[in-house]
Amino acid sequence: MGILASAAASGSAGVVMVVYIVLIIAFIYFMMIRPQKKEQKRMAAMVSSMEIGDSVLTNSGFYGIIIDITDDTIIVEFGNNKNCRIPMQKTAVAQVEKANAGE
């Protein structure tokens, strides 16, 4: 009888261990992987919706206006000086404010 009881106890310990592993994997998915994928989708939507004339905030903290868009780069004009135009990757944009948002 003692052998059967110890076998049943070790079997339930194995089930508990499997449940803990499943809970840890689920925790990692919902706390790390899923939010990262949502952020990637948000960034892709923002990059695809950029238009000429939109005001942008770059990752480096500069505000500017988009004056030209190509496949993977944009040209941004900074400040009142019309000669300060810098090409940069679309992924370097942190935030976009639409040009017609104030209308």
Buried (B, 14 or more C-beta within 10 A) or exposed (E): EEEEEEEEEEEEEEEEEEEEEEEEEEEEEEEEEEEEEEEEEEBEEBBEEBEEEBBBBBEEEBEBBBEEBEEEBBBBBEEEEEEEBEEBEBEBBBEBEEBEEEE
